[in-house]
Amino acid sequence: MTSNYLTLKEFCELTRISTSTAYRMIKNKTLPATKLHGGRYWKIPADFLPTYNIDTGRIERYDT
């Protein structure tokens, strides 16, 4: 079963950013994260991952 969300840990491993940077991005609303069903863990939409540019550290949207 494929999940539509990544855990914060998975996102950090894939993008090679620290968890403190990810939490800062969540706080600044540059990382669209949510807590599902009143959970205590942050989840990041899986479709957000391709838009993150590791070289610039910025989110790039390529809407077609």
PDBQT receptor file of N, H, CA, C and O in Angstrom, charges set to zero:
ATOM      1  N   MET A   1       0.850  -1.184   0.000  1.00  0.00    +0.000 N 
ATOM      2  CA  MET A   1       0.000   0.000   0.000  1.00  0.00    +0.000 C 
ATOM      3  C   MET A   1       0.893   1.244   0.000  1.00  0.00    +0.000 C 
ATOM      4  O   MET A   1       1.800   1.361   0.824  1.00  0.00    +0.000 OA
ATOM      5  N   THR A   2       0.640   2.153  -0.906  1.00  0.00    +0.000 N 
ATOM      6  H   THR A   2      -0.097   2.058  -1.576  1.00  0.00    +0.000 HD
ATOM      7  CA  THR A   2       1.410   3.375  -1.015  1.00  0.00    +0.000 C 
ATOM      8  C   THR A   2       0.730   4.477  -0.220  1.00  0.00    +0.000 C 
ATOM      9  O   THR A   2      -0.475   4.701  -0.340  1.00  0.00    +0.000 OA
ATOM     10  N   SER A   3       1.522   5.157   0.590  1.00  0.00    +0.000 N 
ATOM     11  H   SER A   3       2.501   4.975   0.688  1.00  0.00    +0.000 HD
ATOM     12  CA  SER A   3       0.989   6.244   1.401  1.00  0.00    +0.000 C 
ATOM     13  C   SER A   3       1.040   7.545   0.612  1.00  0.00    +0.000 C 
ATOM     14  O   SER A   3       1.942   7.749  -0.201  1.00  0.00    +0.000 OA
ATOM     15  N   ASN A   4       0.084   8.411   0.847  1.00  0.00    +0.000 N 
ATOM     16  H   ASN A   4      -0.649   8.245   1.507  1.00  0.00    +0.000 HD
ATOM     17  CA  ASN A   4       0.071   9.723   0.210  1.00  0.00    +0.000 C 
ATOM     18  C   ASN A   4       0.875  10.738   1.000  1.00  0.00    +0.000 C 
ATOM     19  O   ASN A   4       0.975  11.900   0.606  1.00  0.00    +0.000 OA
ATOM     20  N   TYR A   5       1.445  10.307   2.108  1.00  0.00    +0.000 N 
ATOM     21  H   TYR A   5       1.363   9.364   2.429  1.00  0.00    +0.000 HD
ATOM     22  CA  TYR A   5       2.199  11.204   2.978  1.00  0.00    +0.000 C 
ATOM     23  C   TYR A   5       3.541  10.582   3.352  1.00  0.00    +0.000 C 
ATOM     24  O   TYR A   5       3.688   9.361   3.408  1.00  0.00    +0.000 OA
ATOM     25  N   LEU A   6       4.509  11.451   3.604  1.00  0.00    +0.000 N 
ATOM     26  H   LEU A   6       4.389  12.443   3.558  1.00  0.00    +0.000 HD
ATOM     27  CA  LEU A   6       5.800  11.044   4.137  1.00  0.00    +0.000 C 
ATOM     28  C   LEU A   6       5.869  11.482   5.588  1.00  0.00    +0.000 C 
ATOM     29  O   LEU A   6       5.285  12.496   5.969  1.00  0.00    +0.000 OA
ATOM     30  N   THR A   7       6.578  10.718   6.386  1.00  0.00    +0.000 N 
ATOM     31  H   THR A   7       7.052   9.894   6.077  1.00  0.00    +0.000 HD
ATOM     32  CA  THR A   7       6.831  11.188   7.743  1.00  0.00    +0.000 C 
ATOM     33  C   THR A   7       7.890  12.274   7.663  1.00  0.00    +0.000 C 
ATOM     34  O   THR A   7       8.586  12.400   6.655  1.00  0.00    +0.000 OA
ATOM     35  N   LEU A   8       8.008  13.042   8.705  1.00  0.00    +0.000 N 
ATOM     36  H   LEU A   8       7.443  12.940   9.523  1.00  0.00    +0.000 HD
ATOM     37  CA  LEU A   8       9.019  14.092   8.734  1.00  0.00    +0.000 C 
ATOM     38  C   LEU A   8      10.415  13.474   8.596  1.00  0.00    +0.000 C 
ATOM     39  O   LEU A   8      11.280  14.024   7.915  1.00  0.00    +0.000 OA
ATOM     40  N   LYS A   9      10.619  12.340   9.243  1.00  0.00    +0.000 N 
ATOM     41  H   LYS A   9       9.915  11.894   9.797  1.00  0.00    +0.000 HD
ATOM     42  CA  LYS A   9      11.909  11.650   9.160  1.00  0.00    +0.000 C 
ATOM     43  C   LYS A   9      12.212  11.215   7.732  1.00  0.00    +0.000 C 
ATOM     44  O   LYS A   9      13.331  11.401   7.253  1.00  0.00    +0.000 OA
ATOM     45  N   GLU A  10      11.228  10.638   7.045  1.00  0.00    +0.000 N 
ATOM     46  H   GLU A  10      10.319  10.487   7.433  1.00  0.00    +0.000 HD
ATOM     47  CA  GLU A  10      11.428  10.223   5.651  1.00  0.00    +0.000 C 
ATOM     48  C   GLU A  10      11.756  11.418   4.768  1.00  0.00    +0.000 C 
ATOM     49  O   GLU A  10      12.664  11.352   3.939  1.00  0.00    +0.000 OA
ATOM     50  N   PHE A  11      11.013  12.519   4.945  1.00  0.00    +0.000 N 
ATOM     51  H   PHE A  11      10.276  12.573   5.618  1.00  0.00    +0.000 HD
ATOM     52  CA  PHE A  11      11.262  13.725   4.158  1.00  0.00    +0.000 C 
ATOM     53  C   PHE A  11      12.684  14.225   4.381  1.00  0.00    +0.000 C 
ATOM     54  O   PHE A  11      13.378  14.578   3.427  1.00  0.00    +0.000 OA
ATOM     55  N   CYS A  12      13.115  14.254   5.626  1.00  0.00    +0.000 N 
ATOM     56  H   CYS A  12      12.552  13.967   6.401  1.00  0.00    +0.000 HD
ATOM     57  CA  CYS A  12      14.460  14.739   5.950  1.00  0.00    +0.000 C 
ATOM     58  C   CYS A  12      15.540  13.840   5.356  1.00  0.00    +0.000 C 
ATOM     59  O   CYS A  12      16.564  14.332   4.881  1.00  0.00    +0.000 OA
ATOM     60  N   GLU A  13      15.323  12.549   5.380  1.00  0.00    +0.000 N 
ATOM     61  H   GLU A  13      14.491  12.150   5.767  1.00  0.00    +0.000 HD
ATOM     62  CA  GLU A  13      16.296  11.623   4.795  1.00  0.00    +0.000 C 
ATOM     63  C   GLU A  13      16.375  11.785   3.278  1.00  0.00    +0.000 C 
ATOM     64  O   GLU A  13      17.464  11.754   2.706  1.00  0.00    +0.000 OA
ATOM     65  N   LEU A  14      15.237  11.955   2.634  1.00  0.00    +0.000 N 
ATOM     66  H   LEU A  14      14.352  11.980   3.098  1.00  0.00    +0.000 HD
ATOM     67  CA  LEU A  14      15.216  12.075   1.177  1.00  0.00    +0.000 C 
ATOM     68  C   LEU A  14      15.783  13.404   0.688  1.00  0.00    +0.000 C 
ATOM     69  O   LEU A  14      16.421  13.461  -0.363  1.00  0.00    +0.000 OA
ATOM     70  N   THR A  15      15.552  14.454   1.439  1.00  0.00    +0.000 N 
ATOM     71  H   THR A  15      15.033  14.407   2.292  1.00  0.00    +0.000 HD
ATOM     72  CA  THR A  15      16.016  15.779   1.016  1.00  0.00    +0.000 C 
ATOM     73  C   THR A  15      17.352  16.154   1.653  1.00  0.00    +0.000 C 
ATOM     74  O   THR A  15      17.957  17.165   1.295  1.00  0.00    +0.000 OA
ATOM     75  N   ARG A  16      17.797  15.350   2.578  1.00  0.00    +0.000 N 
ATOM     76  H   ARG A  16      17.306  14.529   2.869  1.00  0.00    +0.000 HD
ATOM     77  CA  ARG A  16      19.068  15.580   3.286  1.00  0.00    +0.000 C 
ATOM     78  C   ARG A  16      19.086  16.917   4.030  1.00  0.00    +0.000 C 
ATOM     79  O   ARG A  16      20.083  17.640   4.016  1.00  0.00    +0.000 OA
ATOM     80  N   ILE A  17      17.966  17.227   4.676  1.00  0.00    +0.000 N 
ATOM     81  H   ILE A  17      17.156  16.640   4.688  1.00  0.00    +0.000 HD
ATOM     82  CA  ILE A  17      17.926  18.397   5.553  1.00  0.00    +0.000 C 
ATOM     83  C   ILE A  17      17.742  17.910   6.982  1.00  0.00    +0.000 C 
ATOM     84  O   ILE A  17      17.263  16.798   7.207  1.00  0.00    +0.000 OA
ATOM     85  N   SER A  18      18.111  18.721   7.925  1.00  0.00    +0.000 N 
ATOM     86  H   SER A  18      18.500  19.624   7.742  1.00  0.00    +0.000 HD
ATOM     87  CA  SER A  18      17.978  18.322   9.328  1.00  0.00    +0.000 C 
ATOM     88  C   SER A  18      16.527  18.466   9.777  1.00  0.00    +0.000 C 
ATOM     89  O   SER A  18      15.736  19.186   9.167  1.00  0.00    +0.000 OA
ATOM     90  N   THR A  19      16.203  17.768  10.845  1.00  0.00    +0.000 N 
ATOM     91  H   THR A  19      16.845  17.183  11.341  1.00  0.00    +0.000 HD
ATOM     92  CA  THR A  19      14.836  17.880  11.368  1.00  0.00    +0.000 C 
ATOM     93  C   THR A  19      14.574  19.282  11.908  1.00  0.00    +0.000 C 
ATOM     94  O   THR A  19      13.452  19.780  11.818  1.00  0.00    +0.000 OA
ATOM     95  N   SER A  20      15.605  19.923  12.471  1.00  0.00    +0.000 N 
ATOM     96  H   SER A  20      16.516  19.518  12.545  1.00  0.00    +0.000 HD
ATOM     97  CA  SER A  20      15.396  21.285  12.971  1.00  0.00    +0.000 C 
ATOM     98  C   SER A  20      15.083  22.242  11.815  1.00  0.00    +0.000 C 
ATOM     99  O   SER A  20      14.278  23.159  11.974  1.00  0.00    +0.000 OA
ATOM    100  N   THR A  21      15.708  22.035  10.663  1.00  0.00    +0.000 N 
ATOM    101  H   THR A  21      16.363  21.289  10.534  1.00  0.00    +0.000 HD
ATOM    102  CA  THR A  21      15.396  22.851   9.484  1.00  0.00    +0.000 C 
ATOM    103  C   THR A  21      13.973  22.570   9.020  1.00  0.00    +0.000 C 
ATOM    104  O   THR A  21      13.244  23.496   8.664  1.00  0.00    +0.000 OA
ATOM    105  N   ALA A  22      13.571  21.310   9.020  1.00  0.00    +0.000 N 
ATOM    106  H   ALA A  22      14.163  20.558   9.310  1.00  0.00    +0.000 HD
ATOM    107  CA  ALA A  22      12.208  20.950   8.607  1.00  0.00    +0.000 C 
ATOM    108  C   ALA A  22      11.182  21.573   9.547  1.00  0.00    +0.000 C 
ATOM    109  O   ALA A  22      10.164  22.094   9.091  1.00  0.00    +0.000 OA
ATOM    110  N   TYR A  23      11.435  21.525  10.850  1.00  0.00    +0.000 N 
ATOM    111  H   TYR A  23      12.261  21.101  11.221  1.00  0.00    +0.000 HD
ATOM    112  CA  TYR A  23      10.510  22.148  11.798  1.00  0.00    +0.000 C 
ATOM    113  C   TYR A  23      10.436  23.658  11.581  1.00  0.00    +0.000 C 
ATOM    114  O   TYR A  23       9.360  24.246  11.690  1.00  0.00    +0.000 OA
ATOM    115  N   ARG A  24      11.552  24.276  11.280  1.00  0.00    +0.000 N 
ATOM    116  H   ARG A  24      12.425  23.798  11.192  1.00  0.00    +0.000 HD
ATOM    117  CA  ARG A  24      11.562  25.713  10.990  1.00  0.00    +0.000 C 
ATOM    118  C   ARG A  24      10.751  26.002   9.723  1.00  0.00    +0.000 C 
ATOM    119  O   ARG A  24      10.016  26.987   9.670  1.00  0.00    +0.000 OA
ATOM    120  N   MET A  25      10.882  25.149   8.710  1.00  0.00    +0.000 N 
ATOM    121  H   MET A  25      11.479  24.348   8.754  1.00  0.00    +0.000 HD
ATOM    122  CA  MET A  25      10.118  25.320   7.471  1.00  0.00    +0.000 C 
ATOM    123  C   MET A  25       8.621  25.170   7.734  1.00  0.00    +0.000 C 
ATOM    124  O   MET A  25       7.811  25.890   7.149  1.00  0.00    +0.000 OA
ATOM    125  N   ILE A  26       8.254  24.241   8.610  1.00  0.00    +0.000 N 
ATOM    126  H   ILE A  26       8.912  23.656   9.085  1.00  0.00    +0.000 HD
ATOM    127  CA  ILE A  26       6.843  24.073   8.975  1.00  0.00    +0.000 C 
ATOM    128  C   ILE A  26       6.343  25.330   9.678  1.00  0.00    +0.000 C 
ATOM    129  O   ILE A  26       5.261  25.834   9.376  1.00  0.00    +0.000 OA
ATOM    130  N   LYS A  27       7.141  25.831  10.617  1.00  0.00    +0.000 N 
ATOM    131  H   LYS A  27       8.020  25.422  10.862  1.00  0.00    +0.000 HD
ATOM    132  CA  LYS A  27       6.753  27.036  11.365  1.00  0.00    +0.000 C 
ATOM    133  C   LYS A  27       6.595  28.243  10.442  1.00  0.00    +0.000 C 
ATOM    134  O   LYS A  27       5.689  29.055  10.626  1.00  0.00    +0.000 OA
ATOM    135  N   ASN A  28       7.488  28.360   9.440  1.00  0.00    +0.000 N 
ATOM    136  H   ASN A  28       8.224  27.700   9.291  1.00  0.00    +0.000 HD
ATOM    137  CA  ASN A  28       7.433  29.475   8.499  1.00  0.00    +0.000 C 
ATOM    138  C   ASN A  28       6.439  29.248   7.360  1.00  0.00    +0.000 C 
ATOM    139  O   ASN A  28       6.284  30.092   6.478  1.00  0.00    +0.000 OA
ATOM    140  N   LYS A  29       5.775  28.104   7.393  1.00  0.00    +0.000 N 
ATOM    141  H   LYS A  29       5.901  27.418   8.110  1.00  0.00    +0.000 HD
ATOM    142  CA  LYS A  29       4.773  27.731   6.388  1.00  0.00    +0.000 C 
ATOM    143  C   LYS A  29       5.363  27.587   4.986  1.00  0.00    +0.000 C 
ATOM    144  O   LYS A  29       4.675  27.826   3.994  1.00  0.00    +0.000 OA
ATOM    145  N   THR A  30       6.641  27.194   4.904  1.00  0.00    +0.000 N 
ATOM    146  H   THR A  30       7.200  26.999   5.710  1.00  0.00    +0.000 HD
ATOM    147  CA  THR A  30       7.235  26.903   3.602  1.00  0.00    +0.000 C 
ATOM    148  C   THR A  30       7.230  25.401   3.329  1.00  0.00    +0.000 C 
ATOM    149  O   THR A  30       7.517  24.965   2.214  1.00  0.00    +0.000 OA
ATOM    150  N   LEU A  31       6.906  24.625   4.340  1.00  0.00    +0.000 N 
ATOM    151  H   LEU A  31       6.673  24.979   5.246  1.00  0.00    +0.000 HD
ATOM    152  CA  LEU A  31       6.761  23.177   4.180  1.00  0.00    +0.000 C 
ATOM    153  C   LEU A  31       5.334  22.816   4.554  1.00  0.00    +0.000 C 
ATOM    154  O   LEU A  31       4.941  22.967   5.711  1.00  0.00    +0.000 OA
ATOM    155  N   PRO A  32       4.545  22.335   3.582  1.00  0.00    +0.000 N 
ATOM    156  CA  PRO A  32       3.138  22.022   3.866  1.00  0.00    +0.000 C 
ATOM    157  C   PRO A  32       3.023  20.719   4.647  1.00  0.00    +0.000 C 
ATOM    158  O   PRO A  32       3.000  19.636   4.061  1.00  0.00    +0.000 OA
ATOM    159  N   ALA A  33       2.952  20.825   5.932  1.00  0.00    +0.000 N 
ATOM    160  H   ALA A  33       2.970  21.705   6.408  1.00  0.00    +0.000 HD
ATOM    161  CA  ALA A  33       2.856  19.650   6.791  1.00  0.00    +0.000 C 
ATOM    162  C   ALA A  33       1.561  19.700   7.586  1.00  0.00    +0.000 C 
ATOM    163  O   ALA A  33       1.004  20.769   7.836  1.00  0.00    +0.000 OA
ATOM    164  N   THR A  34       1.103  18.537   7.970  1.00  0.00    +0.000 N 
ATOM    165  H   THR A  34       1.555  17.668   7.767  1.00  0.00    +0.000 HD
ATOM    166  CA  THR A  34      -0.134  18.452   8.734  1.00  0.00    +0.000 C 
ATOM    167  C   THR A  34      -0.037  17.297   9.713  1.00  0.00    +0.000 C 
ATOM    168  O   THR A  34       0.787  16.396   9.558  1.00  0.00    +0.000 OA
ATOM    169  N   LYS A  35      -0.876  17.338  10.702  1.00  0.00    +0.000 N 
ATOM    170  H   LYS A  35      -1.545  18.069  10.828  1.00  0.00    +0.000 HD
ATOM    171  CA  LYS A  35      -0.998  16.225  11.641  1.00  0.00    +0.000 C 
ATOM    172  C   LYS A  35      -2.331  15.570  11.343  1.00  0.00    +0.000 C 
ATOM    173  O   LYS A  35      -3.381  16.196  11.485  1.00  0.00    +0.000 OA
ATOM    174  N   LEU A  36      -2.296  14.324  10.935  1.00  0.00    +0.000 N 
ATOM    175  H   LEU A  36      -1.443  13.815  10.820  1.00  0.00    +0.000 HD
ATOM    176  CA  LEU A  36      -3.505  13.624  10.521  1.00  0.00    +0.000 C 
ATOM    177  C   LEU A  36      -4.261  13.026  11.704  1.00  0.00    +0.000 C 
ATOM    178  O   LEU A  36      -3.658  12.472  12.622  1.00  0.00    +0.000 OA
ATOM    179  N   HIS A  37      -5.570  13.142  11.671  1.00  0.00    +0.000 N 
ATOM    180  H   HIS A  37      -6.060  13.593  10.925  1.00  0.00    +0.000 HD
ATOM    181  CA  HIS A  37      -6.462  12.525  12.645  1.00  0.00    +0.000 C 
ATOM    182  C   HIS A  37      -6.046  12.816  14.083  1.00  0.00    +0.000 C 
ATOM    183  O   HIS A  37      -6.071  11.927  14.935  1.00  0.00    +0.000 OA
ATOM    184  N   GLY A  38      -5.670  14.047  14.347  1.00  0.00    +0.000 N 
ATOM    185  H   GLY A  38      -5.650  14.769  13.655  1.00  0.00    +0.000 HD
ATOM    186  CA  GLY A  38      -5.286  14.428  15.700  1.00  0.00    +0.000 C 
ATOM    187  C   GLY A  38      -3.998  13.789  16.162  1.00  0.00    +0.000 C 
ATOM    188  O   GLY A  38      -3.716  13.731  17.359  1.00  0.00    +0.000 OA
ATOM    189  N   GLY A  39      -3.221  13.312  15.218  1.00  0.00    +0.000 N 
ATOM    190  H   GLY A  39      -3.450  13.359  14.246  1.00  0.00    +0.000 HD
ATOM    191  CA  GLY A  39      -1.963  12.643  15.545  1.00  0.00    +0.000 C 
ATOM    192  C   GLY A  39      -0.928  13.592  16.102  1.00  0.00    +0.000 C 
ATOM    193  O   GLY A  39      -1.121  14.808  16.115  1.00  0.00    +0.000 OA
ATOM    194  N   ARG A  40       0.159  13.033  16.557  1.00  0.00    +0.000 N 
ATOM    195  H   ARG A  40       0.315  12.045  16.547  1.00  0.00    +0.000 HD
ATOM    196  CA  ARG A  40       1.197  13.875  17.122  1.00  0.00    +0.000 C 
ATOM    197  C   ARG A  40       2.411  13.992  16.221  1.00  0.00    +0.000 C 
ATOM    198  O   ARG A  40       3.375  14.673  16.569  1.00  0.00    +0.000 OA
ATOM    199  N   TYR A  41       2.381  13.336  15.063  1.00  0.00    +0.000 N 
ATOM    200  H   TYR A  41       1.597  12.783  14.780  1.00  0.00    +0.000 HD
ATOM    201  CA  TYR A  41       3.510  13.368  14.152  1.00  0.00    +0.000 C 
ATOM    202  C   TYR A  41       3.168  14.150  12.888  1.00  0.00    +0.000 C 
ATOM    203  O   TYR A  41       2.066  14.031  12.352  1.00  0.00    +0.000 OA
ATOM    204  N   TRP A  42       4.114  14.944  12.420  1.00  0.00    +0.000 N 
ATOM    205  H   TRP A  42       5.009  15.041  12.854  1.00  0.00    +0.000 HD
ATOM    206  CA  TRP A  42       3.917  15.714  11.200  1.00  0.00    +0.000 C 
ATOM    207  C   TRP A  42       3.991  14.808   9.990  1.00  0.00    +0.000 C 
ATOM    208  O   TRP A  42       4.811  13.891   9.940  1.00  0.00    +0.000 OA
ATOM    209  N   LYS A  43       3.135  15.064   9.014  1.00  0.00    +0.000 N 
ATOM    210  H   LYS A  43       2.469  15.809   9.054  1.00  0.00    +0.000 HD
ATOM    211  CA  LYS A  43       3.120  14.343   7.746  1.00  0.00    +0.000 C 
ATOM    212  C   LYS A  43       3.248  15.357   6.617  1.00  0.00    +0.000 C 
ATOM    213  O   LYS A  43       2.648  16.431   6.662  1.00  0.00    +0.000 OA
ATOM    214  N   ILE A  44       4.034  15.005   5.607  1.00  0.00    +0.000 N 
ATOM    215  H   ILE A  44       4.521  14.133   5.571  1.00  0.00    +0.000 HD
ATOM    216  CA  ILE A  44       4.249  15.881   4.455  1.00  0.00    +0.000 C 
ATOM    217  C   ILE A  44       3.647  15.195   3.233  1.00  0.00    +0.000 C 
ATOM    218  O   ILE A  44       3.911  14.013   3.009  1.00  0.00    +0.000 OA
ATOM    219  N   PRO A  45       2.852  15.897   2.442  1.00  0.00    +0.000 N 
ATOM    220  CA  PRO A  45       2.277  15.281   1.244  1.00  0.00    +0.000 C 
ATOM    221  C   PRO A  45       3.381  14.739   0.329  1.00  0.00    +0.000 C 
ATOM    222  O   PRO A  45       4.349  15.443   0.040  1.00  0.00    +0.000 OA
ATOM    223  N   ALA A  46       3.237  13.504  -0.120  1.00  0.00    +0.000 N 
ATOM    224  H   ALA A  46       2.451  12.933   0.115  1.00  0.00    +0.000 HD
ATOM    225  CA  ALA A  46       4.256  12.861  -0.957  1.00  0.00    +0.000 C 
ATOM    226  C   ALA A  46       4.457  13.596  -2.274  1.00  0.00    +0.000 C 
ATOM    227  O   ALA A  46       5.565  13.597  -2.810  1.00  0.00    +0.000 OA
ATOM    228  N   ASP A  47       3.424  14.214  -2.800  1.00  0.00    +0.000 N 
ATOM    229  H   ASP A  47       2.524  14.213  -2.365  1.00  0.00    +0.000 HD
ATOM    230  CA  ASP A  47       3.567  14.928  -4.070  1.00  0.00    +0.000 C 
ATOM    231  C   ASP A  47       4.334  16.242  -3.916  1.00  0.00    +0.000 C 
ATOM    232  O   ASP A  47       4.657  16.885  -4.915  1.00  0.00    +0.000 OA
ATOM    233  N   PHE A  48       4.629  16.649  -2.687  1.00  0.00    +0.000 N 
ATOM    234  H   PHE A  48       4.367  16.127  -1.875  1.00  0.00    +0.000 HD
ATOM    235  CA  PHE A  48       5.422  17.843  -2.452  1.00  0.00    +0.000 C 
ATOM    236  C   PHE A  48       6.905  17.595  -2.694  1.00  0.00    +0.000 C 
ATOM    237  O   PHE A  48       7.636  18.516  -3.061  1.00  0.00    +0.000 OA
ATOM    238  N   LEU A  49       7.350  16.374  -2.495  1.00  0.00    +0.000 N 
ATOM    239  H   LEU A  49       6.757  15.627  -2.197  1.00  0.00    +0.000 HD
ATOM    240  CA  LEU A  49       8.768  16.043  -2.577  1.00  0.00    +0.000 C 
ATOM    241  C   LEU A  49       9.433  16.440  -3.882  1.00  0.00    +0.000 C 
ATOM    242  O   LEU A  49      10.520  17.014  -3.826  1.00  0.00    +0.000 OA
ATOM    243  N   PRO A  50       8.867  16.182  -5.049  1.00  0.00    +0.000 N 
ATOM    244  CA  PRO A  50       9.565  16.561  -6.289  1.00  0.00    +0.000 C 
ATOM    245  C   PRO A  50       9.739  18.061  -6.473  1.00  0.00    +0.000 C 
ATOM    246  O   PRO A  50      10.532  18.482  -7.314  1.00  0.00    +0.000 OA
ATOM    247  N   THR A  51       9.029  18.868  -5.720  1.00  0.00    +0.000 N 
ATOM    248  H   THR A  51       8.385  18.525  -5.036  1.00  0.00    +0.000 HD
ATOM    249  CA  THR A  51       9.132  20.307  -5.898  1.00  0.00    +0.000 C 
ATOM    250  C   THR A  51      10.215  20.930  -5.033  1.00  0.00    +0.000 C 
ATOM    251  O   THR A  51      10.495  22.123  -5.156  1.00  0.00    +0.000 OA
ATOM    252  N   TYR A  52      10.830  20.136  -4.159  1.00  0.00    +0.000 N 
ATOM    253  H   TYR A  52      10.603  19.168  -4.060  1.00  0.00    +0.000 HD
ATOM    254  CA  TYR A  52      11.869  20.672  -3.279  1.00  0.00    +0.000 C 
ATOM    255  C   TYR A  52      13.215  20.561  -3.985  1.00  0.00    +0.000 C 
ATOM    256  O   TYR A  52      13.614  19.468  -4.389  1.00  0.00    +0.000 OA
ATOM    257  N   ASN A  53      13.917  21.680  -4.137  1.00  0.00    +0.000 N 
ATOM    258  H   ASN A  53      13.593  22.568  -3.809  1.00  0.00    +0.000 HD
ATOM    259  CA  ASN A  53      15.225  21.706  -4.794  1.00  0.00    +0.000 C 
ATOM    260  C   ASN A  53      16.302  21.700  -3.720  1.00  0.00    +0.000 C 
ATOM    261  O   ASN A  53      16.486  22.683  -3.003  1.00  0.00    +0.000 OA
ATOM    262  N   ILE A  54      17.012  20.579  -3.618  1.00  0.00    +0.000 N 
ATOM    263  H   ILE A  54      16.863  19.780  -4.201  1.00  0.00    +0.000 HD
ATOM    264  CA  ILE A  54      18.018  20.426  -2.571  1.00  0.00    +0.000 C 
ATOM    265  C   ILE A  54      19.186  21.385  -2.760  1.00  0.00    +0.000 C 
ATOM    266  O   ILE A  54      19.809  21.792  -1.779  1.00  0.00    +0.000 OA
ATOM    267  N   ASP A  55      19.496  21.756  -4.004  1.00  0.00    +0.000 N 
ATOM    268  H   ASP A  55      18.990  21.426  -4.800  1.00  0.00    +0.000 HD
ATOM    269  CA  ASP A  55      20.630  22.649  -4.268  1.00  0.00    +0.000 C 
ATOM    270  C   ASP A  55      20.375  24.074  -3.772  1.00  0.00    +0.000 C 
ATOM    271  O   ASP A  55      21.269  24.714  -3.217  1.00  0.00    +0.000 OA
ATOM    272  N   THR A  56      19.167  24.556  -3.973  1.00  0.00    +0.000 N 
ATOM    273  H   THR A  56      18.441  24.036  -4.424  1.00  0.00    +0.000 HD
ATOM    274  CA  THR A  56      18.853  25.917  -3.563  1.00  0.00    +0.000 C 
ATOM    275  C   THR A  56      18.183  25.976  -2.189  1.00  0.00    +0.000 C 
ATOM    276  O   THR A  56      18.136  27.034  -1.561  1.00  0.00    +0.000 OA
ATOM    277  N   GLY A  57      17.664  24.829  -1.725  1.00  0.00    +0.000 N 
ATOM    278  H   GLY A  57      17.703  23.970  -2.235  1.00  0.00    +0.000 HD
ATOM    279  CA  GLY A  57      16.940  24.814  -0.458  1.00  0.00    +0.000 C 
ATOM    280  C   GLY A  57      15.599  25.480  -0.562  1.00  0.00    +0.000 C 
ATOM    281  O   GLY A  57      15.018  25.886   0.444  1.00  0.00    +0.000 OA
ATOM    282  N   ARG A  58      15.099  25.597  -1.778  1.00  0.00    +0.000 N 
ATOM    283  H   ARG A  58      15.571  25.268  -2.596  1.00  0.00    +0.000 HD
ATOM    284  CA  ARG A  58      13.826  26.270  -2.023  1.00  0.00    +0.000 C 
ATOM    285  C   ARG A  58      12.829  25.329  -2.672  1.00  0.00    +0.000 C 
ATOM    286  O   ARG A  58      13.192  24.307  -3.255  1.00  0.00    +0.000 OA
ATOM    287  N   ILE A  59      11.590  25.693  -2.556  1.00  0.00    +0.000 N 
ATOM    288  H   ILE A  59      11.295  26.522  -2.082  1.00  0.00    +0.000 HD
ATOM    289  CA  ILE A  59      10.512  24.942  -3.155  1.00  0.00    +0.000 C 
ATOM    290  C   ILE A  59      10.235  25.518  -4.531  1.00  0.00    +0.000 C 
ATOM    291  O   ILE A  59      10.029  26.722  -4.684  1.00  0.00    +0.000 OA
ATOM    292  N   GLU A  60      10.233  24.651  -5.525  1.00  0.00    +0.000 N 
ATOM    293  H   GLU A  60      10.401  23.673  -5.401  1.00  0.00    +0.000 HD
ATOM    294  CA  GLU A  60       9.989  25.094  -6.889  1.00  0.00    +0.000 C 
ATOM    295  C   GLU A  60       8.776  24.367  -7.440  1.00  0.00    +0.000 C 
ATOM    296  O   GLU A  60       8.725  23.137  -7.446  1.00  0.00    +0.000 OA
ATOM    297  N   ARG A  61       7.834  25.111  -7.887  1.00  0.00    +0.000 N 
ATOM    298  H   ARG A  61       7.876  26.110  -7.882  1.00  0.00    +0.000 HD
ATOM    299  CA  ARG A  61       6.602  24.532  -8.440  1.00  0.00    +0.000 C 
ATOM    300  C   ARG A  61       6.689  24.563  -9.966  1.00  0.00    +0.000 C 
ATOM    301  O   ARG A  61       7.008  25.593 -10.559  1.00  0.00    +0.000 OA
ATOM    302  N   TYR A  62       6.411  23.461 -10.567  1.00  0.00    +0.000 N 
ATOM    303  H   TYR A  62       6.152  22.624 -10.085  1.00  0.00    +0.000 HD
ATOM    304  CA  TYR A  62       6.396  23.370 -12.023  1.00  0.00    +0.000 C 
ATOM    305  C   TYR A  62       4.990  22.989 -12.464  1.00  0.00    +0.000 C 
ATOM    306  O   TYR A  62       4.754  21.865 -12.907  1.00  0.00    +0.000 OA
ATOM    307  N   ASP A  63       4.084  23.903 -12.344  1.00  0.00    +0.000 N 
ATOM    308  H   ASP A  63       4.276  24.816 -11.984  1.00  0.00    +0.000 HD
ATOM    309  CA  ASP A  63       2.694  23.655 -12.741  1.00  0.00    +0.000 C 
ATOM    310  C   ASP A  63       2.582  23.653 -14.257  1.00  0.00    +0.000 C 
ATOM    311  O   ASP A  63       3.099  24.539 -14.938  1.00  0.00    +0.000 OA
ATOM    312  N   THR A  64       1.903  22.648 -14.765  1.00  0.00    +0.000 N 
ATOM    313  H   THR A  64       1.484  21.929 -14.212  1.00  0.00    +0.000 HD
ATOM    314  CA  THR A  64       1.697  22.567 -16.209  1.00  0.00    +0.000 C 
ATOM    315  C   THR A  64       0.279  22.866 -16.581  1.00  0.00    +0.000 C 
ATOM    316  O   THR A  64      -0.068  22.841 -17.762  1.00  0.00    +0.000 OA
TER     317      THR A  64
